[in-house]
């Protein structure tokens, strides 16, 4: 037995050593070429994807990707959702106060893009009185805000900014050179103008205080650079410039042809026919199916929570003693008076500050359920107050207690009255479930962003996602109508068929 125990302990120790630790890294892959993004085959790729893979290999770790929305990347570090973030995060004093940074792995500049044929711009001061597009939380936005008279317009997706420039809606776009090269340079309606503006460095963000991982990552990053692998990666993606070569102490000439950049441009230059688009949509069906099931699951569980909590709040407000009535009214007014998105952020990113860490699914369900509970409570309150007081008096006259009269007489009748608005609220909740993508869940709206930014087809993809939302909601609408018909009080005469034109005739 002793030998067996020793053998098992050695086996477990060997297994623990054989299994490499995981390096959890996060990025926002939606419209994020060439950083980290999903290609048309739904495969994760990009130069930052290759860099973090090379770093993890030298750290003897297995890289594990965690998707998050851009605005939630840095807060997600504090929640311990992942170990590092690599997503074109610019090293600035403001960000350095919130997180730790690795040594820079890429150095670049801001590139101004305008419509084809626009006179050259030599200074940002020439942009006074003009509307310039950019992204939020970027060095480009800081530069634009320091120039008096410039109207900086922020976008969620860089693709939309360049499209607005090509369509003449804004004067130009100021963004990082890699973004401009991939999304503006191939467009014949756009052109680069002006000198390189500023200088920015990208770093890998880590949780504050995690100096051990920072030191380990810097060591692995130095090996990737010294071995020439960094130069190979950036060369293939068409991003090797004299500026980054000087910053990393490498030769200026690219080491390999820019095959990845040319493949990206060629793939997006093809004019898709109706048939090829249908084939492309069919290739996304596994992603759409998972997103639809998640949307449906979050919506149903959230609505069950909303109905339960809302009914309790309505009972408290109508029949409870004054402290319960006051608490119910306070909850309803606070929840209805604040945005759902802010409530989701507080639940997911704020509660960990007090030691409460919820999974993305639980946080999404709680956010939707507790928000809609306030609206459901008002529906039920209206239904309860619509029942004549004589109904309860008749129940008491028959010997029922107040509780029996409430649950056997009043509530069943009020349920029939509130069924239409409750059904409407479920459809609204189904659409508002799109906000759960902000807490790392990939729902239908998240799938739409991924597909549209990969294919640049916002119209066709939008129609497809809208149709899926409609198909999900229709069965519940039909079920609600069927229930209404069963519970409705029949006002027809005996033998009269239902229909709008079979109403009883008015007497003269």
Secondary structure, 3 states (H helix, E strand, C coil): CHHHHHHHHHHHHHHHHHCCEEEEEEECCCCCCCCCEECCCCCEECHHHHHHHHHHHHCCEEEEEEECCHHHHHHHHHCCCCCEECCCCECCHHHHCCCEECCCCEEEEEEEEEECCCCCCCCHHHHCCCEEEEECCCHHHHHHHCCCCCEEEEECCHHHHHHHHHCCCCCEEEEEHHHHHHHCCCCCCEEEEEEEEEEEEECCEECCCCHHHHHHHHHHHHHHHHCCHHHHHHHHCCCCCHHHHHHHCCCCCCCCCCHHHHHHHHHHHCCCCHHHHHHHHHHCHHHHHHHHHHHHHHHHHHHHHHHHHHHHHHHHHHHCCHHHHHHHHHHHHHHHCCCHHHHHHHHHHHHHHHCCCCCHHHHHHHHHHHHHHHHHHHHHHHHHHHCCHHHHHHHHHCCCCHHHHHHHHHHHHHHHHHHHHHHHHHHHHHHHHHHHHHHCCCCHHHHHHHHHHHHCCHHHHHHHHHHHHHHHHHHHHHHHHHHHHHHCCCCCCCCCCCCHHHCCCCCC
